[in-house]
Amino acid sequence: MAKYPRIKSSEVLLRDSYDNISGVVDNGGTLNGGASISGGNLVCVGNGGASYPGYFYDLWDNGFTIVLGLATTTSVPDTTYRRFFAYRIDANHTILMAIRRSDGGTVVQINNAAGSNYYTIISALDLDAAQVVTLTWDGTTLSLYKNTGLLGSIAVAGGGVISVPATEFTVRVGEGPTSSFAGNISFVTILAQAATAAEVADVSNQTTYREIDESKALVSLPLRSHYNDGTDQVTENIGNLGGTVQLGDGSTAGTFPTQLTPHGMSFDGGDYIQGASQSIADGNVTAIAWIKTSTSTGAVIDNFESASPFTGFGFELDPAGSGVLAFYAADGVASTFTLDSSGLAVDDGVLRHVAVTYTGTTVTFYINGELSSEVARSHTLGESTGPIRIGATTNSPINRYFNGEIYTPKIFNATFTPTQVREIHRRDLKLINL
């Protein structure tokens, strides 16, 4: 089981997988009461569990996610809410989670650092069955998930339902210290961020994440021009285009996009960037960029032949003018534009992260790191021998110029997973400092 899911691991405050056969808990934790570690589980009996010291003020500053692998035993069913997670800084900063062994009734409750303002969800979890339980707080809304499903959310404060722990600065997993949980906990993870519903699904589905190596990109441009002497315009490329790409036609200033700080360029409807053609032999491609435009058409990244039958691919705004994202694929015989079926137009002057992936059978569009739509499209992607262009088509003559801003365009000869697209979105979000 992938017990350490890929959800911004830099924000992990605590995690333990309970796989240490010596019985000593990781992360400076301590076994208490009758608790033991067996078979990769924290086995909680006799008011026992694991405790961890921690000064986690970030949980209230930035939001949080708490994930546990939980299996409650009902050998002695009762109607008492028994705590399986608790943390307290002081009377105004508390978190607790508890379950009844009679019916799986569950209470999750936090104090939002403002007196007696508690946010509480009462729902139900499974009994005598393993499940992934996730609690998120984004500063306004508390949400509880069982596996991939949302059980409930609340954004209205009220009074507390069950008593909070008295011990300060200690994370308690499986112990109360009174009215303790009975069952197994296979892992615990605490993050100083509120996970999205899609990220919660990644955790439950044990989604495999493969780190993106941008040096393997066909194109990966920070779009920073290193010098301008009026004739020789270049911009750095950290992909595989030989180190540099050409601004516009290389000599006519009117075809040069304008430098933006940082990592972007402004295109006025007659500018473009050009690099050598790249091979996409297996038909799998991912194209990514940040864009900002108020124009309903325009090519973001194109790599297809300059004349009929226009073999290759393109990532654009709908040439018909709807303002939605579009993907072009041609195999040398037939060609087609596939539109983002969500209908969300991106021509409203708002900066967005946009991406498209193609497998040869499915076109998938993403906006701001989240899946926008999937469209079935069985069409061979032919290889182009023409140049790659950013901000214009590779037609001859050039057309569908982009009018607006483009940041960090990338092309990969691979079909990224939703998790990988989200991670690139987050990585670039830090890079361009939004």
Secondary structure, 3 states (H helix, E strand, C coil): CCCCCCCCHHHEEEEECCCCCCCCCCCCCEEECCCEEECCEEEECCCCEEEEECCCCHHHHCCEEEEEEEEECCCCCCCCCEEEEEEEEECCEEEEEEECCCCCEEEEEEECCCCCCEEEEEEECCCCCCEEEEEEECCCCEEEEECCEEEEEECCCECCCCCCCCCCCEEEECCCCCCECCEEEEEEEEECCCCCHHHHHHHHHCCCCCCCCHHHCCEECCCCEEECCCCCCEEECCCCCCCEEEECCCCCHHHCCEEECCCEEEEECCCCEEECCCCCCCCCEEEEEEEEECCCCEEEEEEECCCCCCCEEEEEECCCCCCCEEEEEECCCCEEEEECCCCCCCCCCCCEEEEEEECCCEEEEEECCEEEEEEECCCCCCCCCCCEEECCCCCCCCCCCCEEEEEEEEEECCCCCHHHHHHHHHHHHHHCCC
